[in-house]
Amino acid sequence: MAFSLSYSTIGNYGSRSSMAAANRGSSDSSSNINDTFGQTIFGKNSKSRESGVARVATDLPLVARPPWKQVATERKLAAWTSVQQDRWEGELVVQGEIPQWLSGTYLRNGPGLWHIGDYHFRHLFDGYATLVRLHFDNGRLTMGHRQVESDAYKAARKNNKLCYREFSEVPKHDNFLEYIGDLANLFSGASLTDNANTGVVQLGDGRVVCLTETIKGSIVINPDNLETLGKFEYSDSLGTLVHSAHPIVTESEFLTLLPDLLNPGYLVVRMEPGSNERKVIGRVECRGGPSPGWVHSFPVTEHYVVVPEMPLRYCAQNLLRAEPTPLYKFEWHPESKGFMHVMCKASGKLVSFIKQHIYNGRVIGVIVDCCEHDANPAILDKLRLQNLRSWSGDDALPDARVGRFKIPLDGSPYGELVDALNPDEHGRGMDMCSINPAYLGKKYRYAYACGAQRPCNFPNTITKIDLEQKKAKNWYEEGSVPSEPFFVARPGAKKEDDGVVISMVSDKNGEGYALMLDTSTFEEIARAKFPYGLPYGLHGCWVPNR
Ligand SMILES: [Fe+2]
């Protein structure tokens, strides 16, 4: 199992990749939206010109190409094509002007290698992790990428075959005994992948960890050169196999959810900086269905943790299958309903659980905004690589919106789910959100996400959502697919949207570039072409200069 994306938050509730909620009406507050290169390039940036081209790495230095042939794809987009080589690093030529204040490193993780030998993976989430690094310094930009050296990746390279269970792929067995051994290892977790291909976070103590939904897929890397340093070993004995791919990480804590597959429920746990020990804040019992729902991400407020229990639930039978089912390791149980559990962070006590229902006129306690897929899990199938690579031009992306959950804390059994804004404002596409991190868990106004310019089969715009005005501004370039727009605030900024968003774009010519938008105007201020197009990436983090 394992895996990722923002798409995971589908449900009667939907949810999102980076949740957010805002505080309204009660004494507590709330959470937030939460789900090519070369010498011919540009160079308006005078610093780049002066220093410039000579320092641009025009050769592809280093490192052995993996023993696999590049996959030919039906589309030119590099987004769905395996990374061309294990690693690369060099300075990019900048077109436009990168603000001098933008100083630090944006790390982005995601699946980037989708084949072993002649065997091709099927699903976007199966790929071996490719880390990309954009280092900003004084208006200049250096890019690097490198594979995360998980046990799953190293074993695949060594044996030239799949050796661990990925999102949809299962190792092939030569005989029945091997099959039985694999099942036994599944129960112990030994055969689950540690392919940390979903996100990357910097802990409060400075350590940088790549993550996926298997707990064993927590891998420490060096943000300066992307070297894999080793496993992040949790020192407690909580014993579960999976966790949320999107922990809430601040300078003072690491919060996450651990679905309990044996006794359906969720543990809410917290880890302090400098520690590897997760301590249990509290436990939520599932209220419906045979197993916990997929919990890819979750929102927090200053005082509460919100635990979404979605009707897209883990399925033991599907976990055991050798071939993927339409919903992979999950099953859709709409009859089991969806729930939002609200837990007090200090006491671990539940203060509310809310069934989905429309109602009017109650006191509102917590607001949670989610990327919401209209109670339709179809997006999982849309993310099969064949679908992504062979798009015919028809409109194939399922509708999504910013769903706003209004959760009363007065004991009322029902909350309300409404549109936070008209979904047509962002083309009825919605995922890969970020906000100004200073507004985490607080009332906020702006979110940045990928929306849609239709027809399309994947989110293809960058959108700035104004939740107060209920409007969106959209960046779009025909045929291109941008990745997560990541917000970085200008130091000393007073306004919530004073900063830049960074994205990596896969363009229609098979190439790619880093894109920087001024978040106030939402206009492009700079771009820098990569030496070659990079595979699509999922989630990232900002590492300030030390
Ligand atoms: Fe995600």
Residues whose N, C-alpha, C, O or C-beta is under 5 A from the ligand:
A	BS01	LIG	S4 L5 S6 S17
